[in-house]
Amino acid sequence: MTQRIRPGTVAALALLLAAATGCTGQQPQVPVPSAPPTAAGGAGGQDADVPRPFTLLASGDVLPHSSVIDRAAADAGGQGYDFTPMLKAAAPLVSRADLAICHMETVYGRDGGPYTGYPSFKSPPEVATALRATGYDSCSTASNHTLDDGAEGIRRTLGSLDAAGIRHAGSARSAAEAARPTILPTGPGKKAAKVAHLAYTYGTNDIPLPAGKPWAVNVTDERKIVAEARKARRAGADVVVLSAHWGTEWQDEPDARQLELADRLTASQNRGRPDIDLIIGTHAHVPQAYEKVNGTWVIYGMGDQIAGAMINYQGVQDPRGNQSSMGRFTFAPPAQPGGRWTVKKAEFVPQWYDTGTGRVVDLNTSIKAGADHLRQVRDRIRDVVLGRGAAADGLVMGE
């Protein structure tokens, strides 16, 4: 897990340092606080080389429409764009995970703009800063909007994510980068699990791949996905996670292509071990079901984590476009070296983006705090998520 910046911590350390150093200009070394003990040991005093469980959290599309960009400008008080406040309610959940993955739907524009929303998106690069401050470690960048500003849009986006300290998968600036698996540590120590993050999109809105750069964005190809997963295993990945940008927009149910691809990918094995350990879906703009397929968890669609007021194919505003879920999975190490890491706990957390305030809302927390009018929204998301029988396989609503 990459080191997280937690709210309040930086300010408190700054005050302590100022008191300790006065005006000497010295920069003392601040000890990193010890990690709390875990059930599997690690920093709690047991052997740090013993494989230990980890939690992985994934969330839906970050889709900055013009109204979202305007909100970020207002939140910045005239000094650029600040997307951090709109993600504040998600930060406690994201930062507690050992590994947190987002989906960056759009590409970033040039410093200073112009920035645009639908239909051809160019978002402020400050989005990356906010995602990192929230606690995200990696983002999928393969979507139908990845080529909205050509190869330059990809270059700017990945450069901004790099600068913010966020890893990425799904698009690339060079053939070498495209060929290199994105492998993420889940903690310190040699035995901490390594997670490979793969990302693919069904298409790019009929925008052709840049001339001479067929590797610029990963377009869904079952054989290529399996080959990349196996390459990541050879590179040391213990768990392989696929971000899949797929499905039919505004459709609550997964479509036939989603069902077919999920079945084939989860059935694919090499030496008795599944090639894919988790599929996390985006694109449909509405929450879709979770389902265990061939023993592997699949999220068909998490919905939009951030988006403006969404207009559906009937030309009317559709509140489902601002509903989403986060998936949280606790992986446990195999009984024998080389075996499969298994999901011991599967959870979903319902969320809603309030277009009036421009804020992500943790529905369970808000309902507990007295916002009972949101119960219907929360319950609808729950019913969709559990609509294909995931409760029978142990999926529960988390907090």
Summary of the structure (lengths in Angstrom):
residues: 399
radius of gyration: 20.7
end to end distance: 21.2
largest distance: 66.8
contacts: 1361
relative contact order: 0.13
helix: 30%
strand: 26%
